[in-house]
Amino acid sequence: MWPEVESTKSANKRELKLHGAAISERIDKDGLDTSIFDLINLNLLNISDTSLKILPPQISNLTNLQTLLLFGNELIELPQCIGKLDKLKVLDVSRNKLASLPQELSELINLTTINLSNNELVSFPIQLKLTKLGQLDLSYNKLTEFPDICNEHFVNLSEVSLQNNEIVEIPDDIQQLVGLKHFNMSVNHITALPKALATISKLKDLHLSGNPISDKRLLKLIDQCRTKQVTDYVKQHGSESAKDDGKSTKNRPTKKQTTKTTVTSVHKLIVCRHIEDSSARVIYMDNVKDVRPFILCCTVRNVNLDGTNFKKFLQIQTKLHETVCDKREKSTIATHDLDKVKGGVVKFTARDPRLIGIIPLGKAKKVSAQKLYDNLKAEAEALRKEKKRNVFSGIHKYLYMLDKKETFACVEDGEGNVISLPPLTNGDLTKISPETTNVFIEVTSSTSLGDCRTTIELLLKEMLLAGFGVMENVESSEETTVLNVLNVQQVKITDLDGNLRTVYPSKTDLHFDELSNISVDRE
């Protein structure tokens, strides 16, 4: 029995978390420890970022599971018996190799959240009746048709993510998703929007960038405007329902016309620019080696954080902190408005927390890092007593990483302003906003440079796929190509004497698998 499993069993814990390279080694050698499936009282099982290829059928023994997290593995299928987990509320099987799903998903009637992003799905099970489902993420798959969710059984569905698929049409029945608030259809093959989309009264967050929309005015609105302006236009100029047989077909495309639509491709590109004199440079101080020894940085220029993009950018960072960063234990992301970073030269150092002055994110007054830490500890203790539980949330859950530390790592700009205090908080002086156009990214770690590299690479990938870069339509006589470009500039890290320690991204960085369909142009 694996020690983690034995500990969970002996303490009668309700949660079990297994992840990373060490777990992968055990799985490759002897397979998954099947005694996991004797822990019938588990409410949460997390087996993530491992080499797990097969989920044993004994999973059906865990009938009290409410949360099943299997992201970042190598699963090629889910067993049919998963339908026996009838108390399951959250299912996350993102970043695997699933090509299909069992129909038995329809038996999980208590599901509120399904995340199947970054797989190889070509279809979604039909006739599902998940009346409690609130969030569905099918992004970064190979879907060519809109999933069969537009019916009365999905009235509570408020968030649907379908970006980066090959879907060619949004059905008129979309209007049956009366609870839909957040809808992402970016980077598909959509050429027109149905008027029915504008009838969803709760829709507040609509993403459609990276589609070959034939209406040039609508395409411009999608790139520049908020959801309300887009839906108002669609209400007046959207495509008519194909079911309204009694209405005029003057503007309705015929099947013959549809077959003649120009072929459209979406080309995702990261342009990696070399260091320039104006580039930010990071000086690595020796005193940080024993505190938080690893850091990588880069800048991303000409980003688009207007409208809902800003909120989505923050959500991406939060998601990465919870997943690949392992709740900031492996790495911590900090993003800054590059134009607010003073002096050009950034310093990564460590100091006595009583001597670090920072204006924390969202605050107005400067405090010492020690006072900030003490205040947060007091807040956490007060919340613990009030809610009578030992589980902390928000910034409080990271405080333990600084327990008994004599010095804290920090990042300073060229004028000595502390802009980051990992793993706790950024400084308010350089916070990003919807008006930010150039982003300075820093990723720090206490474990390895590899963890920094994995994190920053995934962040750049998510930024590209979300359409935060430059979007252009390039038309020829036979094809329309949507260029989705993220401009990334290198940042070098040196010691105090100017000797190079590392540079990111280097020639060995930013290599993506073929499924991602991302190209890298190194200038």
Secondary structure, DSSP 8 states (H G I E B T S, - for coil): --HHHHHHHHTT-SEEEEESHHHHHHHHHH---GGGGG-TT-SEEEEESS------GGGGG-TT-SEEE-TTS------GGGGG-TT--EEE--SS------GGGGG-TT--EEE--SS--S---SS---TT--EEE--SS---S--S--SGGGTT--EEE--SS------GGGGG-TT--EEE--SS-----BGGGGG-TT--EEE-TTS--S-HHHHHHHHHS-HHHHHHHHHHHSB--TT-TTS--TTS--HHHHHTS-EEEEEEEEEEE---TTS-EEEE-GGGTTT--EEEEEEEES---TTHHHHHHHHHHHHHHHTTTTTTTS-EEEEEEGGGSTTSEEEEEEE-GGG-EE-BTT-SS-EEHHHHHHHHHHHHHHHHHHHT-S---GGGGGGGGGTT-SSEEEEE-TTS-EEEETTTEEBGGG---TT--SEEEEEEESS-HHHHHHHHHHHHHHHHHTT-SEEEEEE-SSEEEEEEEEEEEEEEEE-TTS-EEEEES-TTS----GGG-EEEEE-
